[in-house]
Amino acid sequence: MMRWLAAGVLAGVLGALVAFAPAAWLARWVDDGTDGRLLLADARGTLWSGSATPVLTGGAGSREASALPGRLQWRIGPGALVGGAAPSGMSALSGLALLVRAEQACCLNGTLRLRVVPGFSGVSIELLPREGGGAIGQWPASWLSGLGTPWNTLQPEGTLQLESPGFTLQAAGGRWRFSGRAAIDLDAFSSRLSTLDVLGSYHLVVAGDAARGVPAGVTLTTTRGPLLLNGSGELLGSGAALGLRFRGTAGAAPGQEGVLNNLLNILGRRQGAQTLISIG
């Protein structure tokens, strides 16, 4: 009888611990999963219903930080995977899936929905299509300054907009894999390093198919403006956080060489009229 009583008390304590788990637990997981580059600062509420201020930083030990205006609010509940199929290469924990709903007045268009599937070999995070279509959200480019070099030097201004029919990030065996497509538009980009009011607008696409062994490719093109940026690369999935390998060029539109010369010297290694950009 005492053993059953002790087991009942322990089950009750564990149940209460899970039910009232603090929002700080989610903040810690996000911190660890991004190597400290994305923080959920001043987390309030519980793991299941809470809010925090999203902050970008340069990682552990960095003094750079940039916060979004307003608080991000989230709710976490059961997902729709129970009885369904787990992502490729994963064995879900008893068909368990969690649905994360997030809202933020400044930056998200309606409710952002993520399906999180924990498994024995890792975790899968799926961005679900936005209900009604359209852009998922938009963020001030100045937020990127918190990531440190080179963004803190550029001090970018403009708007970042994300569109996607859905994509999946899967972590397994210490590696991240990307499947799907996401497009980011940087509109009316400007920098304190240039006297021009607007340097240009740019289109970045990430696309991959991990199930077929297709790595996540990245392409950057210029849609308009005097500063011409173009290049390609791929997301790197090793380690705790995603990385990027990118090779591209920067140049000036005809007639804009003189006013952009100093900025081109800063962006990378000059090769004649162009600048070679190398990341990773």
Buried (B, 14 or more C-beta within 10 A) or exposed (E): EEEEEEEEEEEEEEEEEEEEBBBBEBBBEBBEBBBBBBBBBBBBBBBBBBBBBBBBBBEEEBEBBBBBEEBBBBBBEEBEBEEEEBBBBBEBEEEBBBBBBBBBEBBBBEBBBBBBBBBEEBBBBBBBEBEEEEBBBBBBBBBBBBBBEBBBBBBBBBBBBBBBEBBBBBBBEEEBBBBBBBBBBBBBBBBEBBEBEBBBBBBBBBBBBBEEEEBBBBBBBBEEBBBBBBBBBBBBBEEEBBBEEBEBBBBBBEEBEEBBEEBBEBBBEEEEEBBBBEBE
